[in-house]
Amino acid sequence: MHIPNSQQPNGNYLIAPCHSKKIPLWLVLLDNIPTLLLFILGFLIINQLSTIGAIIYGFYTLFSVLWFWAKICPYCHHYDTHACPCGYGAISPKLFKKQDTKSFKKVFSRNLLIVFPNWFVPLGIATYLLVKFYTNGILILTLFFSIIGFIIIPLISKLVGCKNCEIKEDCPWMTIKMTKKNKVA
C-alpha cells in the first residue's frame, strides 16, 4: 500500500506532518503571476535587441524554474504538500524524488543563483537600450519590469508568501535580512 509523503503511519491512524496547512489558490497565484509577468516583460525587453536572445531567455526562464523544482524543492519541508506559498511543493514531486530536508538550507543557497539572470539580464539589456536607443516604449517596459521584479515580487514574498511560512527560520531567502541584522547588533 502506498502512503503519500504528506502522511505518516502512526499505529492505525494517519497523521499529517507539521507542515500540513494548505495555501489558498489566490496566494499561489499572487506569488506566481508577477513572476510570469516579469518573464514576459524580460522577453519583450530582450526582443527589442534580439529575437533569438529573447527566445533563449524564454527557454532559460523555463529551465531555471525546472532547475528550482529539481534542485531545491525536493529538499524542502514543503515537498509533496500544499503548504508551499508558490505551489512548487505540489508540482516538484510529480517530476523529482524527495531528498534529505536537513540539507535544504545549503542546497537552497547553492542553487538560488540560477534565477538571478531572469532579473538581471533583462535589466542590463534595458539599461543598454535606454542609453543607446531610447524610446518611450523601452522606458515603459523597463519601469514595469523594475517595479514588478524589484518591488512587487519582494513585497509579496516578504509580506504575504513567506511571512507566515512555517519554515522561514530555515530558509536562506528569509534569513538573509535576519543575518544582516544580527551582525549589526
WOGIPE-V553410 format. One record per residue. N is the residue number from 1. SS is DSSP state (A for helix, B for strand, O for the rest). PHI is phi in radians with two decimals (* if undefined). D_FIRST is the distance of its C-alpha to the first C-alpha in Angstrom with 2 decimals. Layout:
BEGIN
{{N,SS,PHI,D_FIRST} {N,SS,PHI,D_FIRST}}
END
This chain:
BEGIN
{{1,O,*,0.00} {2,O,-1.58,3.82} {3,O,-1.88,6.46} {4,O,-0.98,9.81} {5,O,-1.02,12.53} {6,O,-1.40,14.58} {7,B,-2.32,12.74} {8,B,-2.21,12.58} {9,B,-1.26,11.53} {10,B,-2.52,14.81} {11,O,1.16,14.86} {12,O,-1.58,13.76} {13,B,-1.95,14.44} {14,B,-1.90,13.18} {15,B,-2.03,16.22} {16,B,-1.45,17.38} {17,O,-1.22,19.03} {18,O,-1.13,22.82} {19,O,-1.82,23.04} {20,O,-1.76,21.32} {21,O,-1.13,24.40} {22,O,-1.84,24.55} {23,O,-1.30,27.59} {24,O,-1.17,29.47} {25,A,-1.00,30.00} {26,A,-1.05,33.74} {27,A,-1.27,33.29} {28,A,-1.09,31.14} {29,A,-1.15,33.88} {30,A,-1.05,36.59} {31,A,-1.34,35.15} {32,A,-1.76,34.80} {33,A,-1.08,37.72} {34,A,-1.07,40.42} {35,A,-1.15,38.76} {36,A,-1.08,38.68} {37,A,-1.08,42.33} {38,A,-1.05,43.17} {39,A,-1.10,41.82} {40,A,-1.13,43.80} {41,A,-1.13,46.93} {42,A,-1.04,46.56} {43,A,-1.03,46.35} {44,A,-1.12,49.47} {45,A,-1.12,51.36} {46,A,-1.11,50.69} {47,A,-1.09,51.52} {48,O,-1.12,55.02} {49,O,-1.76,55.56} {50,O,-2.76,53.43} {51,A,-1.15,51.20} {52,A,-1.11,49.55} {53,A,-1.05,49.06} {54,A,-1.15,47.46} {55,A,-1.15,45.06} {56,A,-1.07,44.18} {57,A,-1.04,43.65} {58,A,-1.02,41.36} {59,A,-1.15,39.22} {60,A,-1.11,39.36} {61,A,-1.06,38.08} {62,A,-1.12,35.02} {63,A,-1.04,34.61} {64,A,-1.18,34.95} {65,A,-1.20,32.29} {66,A,-1.07,29.85} {67,A,-1.05,30.94} {68,A,-1.02,30.28} {69,A,-1.06,26.71} {70,A,-1.45,26.21} {71,A,-1.83,28.26} {72,O,-2.07,28.14} {73,A,-0.97,25.19} {74,A,-1.08,22.45} {75,A,-1.66,24.34} {76,O,-1.41,24.74} {77,O,-1.16,23.23} {78,O,-1.54,22.79} {79,O,-1.00,20.54} {80,O,1.08,17.66} {81,O,-2.33,19.43} {82,O,-1.84,22.18} {83,O,-1.64,24.51} {84,O,-1.32,26.26} {85,O,-1.05,29.78} {86,O,-1.73,29.99} {87,O,1.45,26.58} {88,A,-1.15,25.70} {89,A,-1.07,22.70} {90,A,-1.62,20.95} {91,A,-1.58,22.41} {92,A,-0.92,22.11} {93,A,-1.09,18.29} {94,A,-1.28,18.60} {95,O,-2.11,20.97} {96,O,-2.37,20.66} {97,O,-1.42,18.42} {98,O,-1.13,18.56} {99,O,-2.14,21.32} {100,O,-1.23,22.82} {101,A,-1.20,24.08} {102,A,-1.15,26.92} {103,A,-1.60,28.58} {104,A,-0.93,28.59} {105,A,-1.03,32.27} {106,A,-1.16,33.51} {107,A,-1.13,31.44} {108,A,-1.04,32.48} {109,A,-1.06,36.13} {110,A,-1.23,36.15} {111,A,-1.84,34.71} {112,A,-1.13,36.24} {113,A,-1.02,39.46} {114,A,-1.05,37.83} {115,A,-1.56,38.39} {116,A,-1.03,42.01} {117,A,-1.02,43.62} {118,A,-1.08,42.29} {119,A,-1.66,44.74} {120,A,-1.57,47.55} {121,A,-1.17,48.19} {122,A,-1.06,49.01} {123,A,-1.14,51.01} {124,A,-1.11,52.99} {125,A,-1.18,53.69} {126,A,-1.07,54.64} {127,A,-1.08,57.07} {128,A,-1.02,58.58} {129,A,-1.11,58.93} {130,A,-1.14,60.53} {131,A,-1.35,63.07} {132,A,-1.56,63.89} {133,O,-2.38,63.32} {134,O,-0.92,63.26} {135,O,-2.48,62.56} {136,A,-1.10,61.60} {137,A,-1.09,58.45} {138,A,-1.14,57.31} {139,A,-1.07,58.19} {140,A,-1.13,56.15} {141,A,-1.01,53.09} {142,A,-1.12,53.48} {143,A,-1.11,53.89} {144,A,-1.09,50.82} {145,A,-1.03,48.77} {146,A,-1.17,50.03} {147,A,-1.12,49.56} {148,A,-1.18,45.97} {149,A,-1.31,45.03} {150,A,-1.98,46.97} {151,A,-2.15,47.27} {152,A,-1.15,44.74} {153,A,-1.07,41.56} {154,A,-1.09,42.33} {155,A,-1.15,43.29} {156,A,-1.06,40.09} {157,A,-1.06,38.13} {158,A,-1.26,40.24} {159,A,-1.61,40.84} {160,A,-2.22,37.68} {161,A,-1.02,34.64} {162,O,-1.55,34.74} {163,O,-0.95,36.84} {164,O,-1.81,34.10} {165,O,-1.14,31.37} {166,O,-1.27,29.63} {167,O,-2.04,29.83} {168,A,-1.07,33.36} {169,A,-1.21,34.73} {170,A,-1.77,32.51} {171,O,-1.79,33.29} {172,A,-1.03,36.31} {173,A,-1.06,37.09} {174,A,-1.53,37.80} {175,A,-1.62,39.29} {176,A,-1.02,41.96} {177,A,-1.22,44.41} {178,A,-1.11,43.56} {179,A,-1.13,44.34} {180,A,-1.11,47.61} {181,A,-1.11,48.55} {182,A,-1.13,47.89} {183,A,-1.21,50.13} {184,A,-1.25,52.91} {185,O,-1.23,52.81}}
END
